[in-house]
Amino acid sequence: MRTTARLPRSPTAQAPWPGKMAAPVDLELKKAFTELQAKVIDTQQKVKLADIQIEQLSRTKKHAHLTDTEIMTLVDETRMYEGVGRMFILQSKGVIHNQLLEKQRIAEEKIKELELAGSFERTMFLRLGIPHRKKASS
């Protein structure tokens, strides 16, 4: 059997298998990075969901406003019906007007809540140094 003499390695020489010597540190970093990446993805999903909900509530608010504007042009004696499930109930113009105003008020409150929560999430993106572009509203 033939033996060969090994030369001592210099301290600056690379390991024969790169990455094998610092495995515990690499595993900790990889775990921390994976956790951070999961948080970023979760936060991005929350921001997208909030943006979608804000858009939907804005449409609801606008629809209620336009409907109310049209209803107010009608004569007070006009028969109006409110859709309830699969039937319609006769309501006065004042009742319908109040319901539409309430619908607008509730939508506005929910929009403010979502914008507040969304601004917190966007602040977290900025702190992490992750760019986040808010969708341009039309």
N, C-alpha and C positions, 0 to 999 in steps of 0.2 A: 504494500500500500504506500502510495507516495504522499508525502506531506509537503505543504508549501508554507513558507514563513509569511506571516502577515505583518504588514507595516503598521505602526501605530497611526491612527487617524488624527488629523489636526482638528482643533476645536471648531474651526470654521467650516469643516466639511459637512456636507449634507448627509442626512440619514439615508440608508439604502432604500427605504420605503418612506417617501415624504408623507408627513402627517401622522405617522405612527407614534412619535415621541410625545407629542402634546395632545394626545387623545382625550384625556379628561377635560382639559380646557376647551377643546373643540366641541366636545359633546355638550358642555354647559352653554357655550355660545350658541350652538345650533338649537338647543332647547329654548333659550331665551329669544332667539330670532324667530323661531316657529311660533312661540306664544305671542310675540309682538305682531307677527304677520296675521295670526288669527284675530287678534284684537282689531287690527286695521281693516280686515275684511268685514268683520262684524259691524264696525263703525260705519264703513262705506254703505253697507246694506241698510243700516238704520237711517242714514242720511238720504239715501235714495227713496226709501219708504216714506219718510217725512215729506220729501219733495212731491212725491206722487199724491199723498194725502192732501197737501196744501193746494195742489192744482185742482183736485177733485172738489175740495171745499170752496175754492174760488169760483169754480163753475156753478156749484150749487147756489152760492150767494148771488152771483150774477143772474142766474135763472130766476131766483126768487125776486130780485130787484126788478127785472124786466117784466115779469108777470104782474107784480104790484103796480108798476107804472101803467101798464095797460088796463088793469082793473080800475084804477083810480079815474080813468077817463070815462068809464061807463056811468050811466045814471044809477042813482041809489036803489031804484026799484028793480034793477036787473036781477033776474034769478040766477043764482050761482050755486054750483054743486061742488062739494068736496069729495074727492075719490077716497074711499075707505075700502081697502081690499078689493072685492069684486062688485062693490055697489057704490052708489053716489048718494050723498046726504045734502039736502037743501040747506044752505047757509046764507046768512046775510053778508053784504059787502064788507061791513065792518069786521066781522069775525074772520073772513078770509084775509083781509088786509092785516089784521093783528097776527094771524098765523104766519103770513109771509115775512112780516117784520121780525117776528121771533126766530124764524128760520135763518134770516140774515144775521141776526145778533149772535145766535149760537155758532154759525159758521165762522163769523169773525173771531169769536173767542177761541175756537179750536185752532184757527189759523195762527193766532198769536201764541198759543201754547206750543204748537209745532215749530214755529219759527224760533221761539226761545230755546227749545230742546235742540233744534238743528244748529243754532248758533253755538251752543255748547260743544256739540260734536265737531263742528267745523274748527272751533278753537283748539280742540284736541289734535286735529289734523295739523294745524299750524305749529303746535308745540312739538309734534313729532317730526316736523319738517316735510310733511307729505302734502303736495299741492292738491287742492280740491277746487274744481271749477263748478260753480253753481250754474245750473242750466238757465240760459237766457229766457226770460219770460216774454211771451208775445202779446 
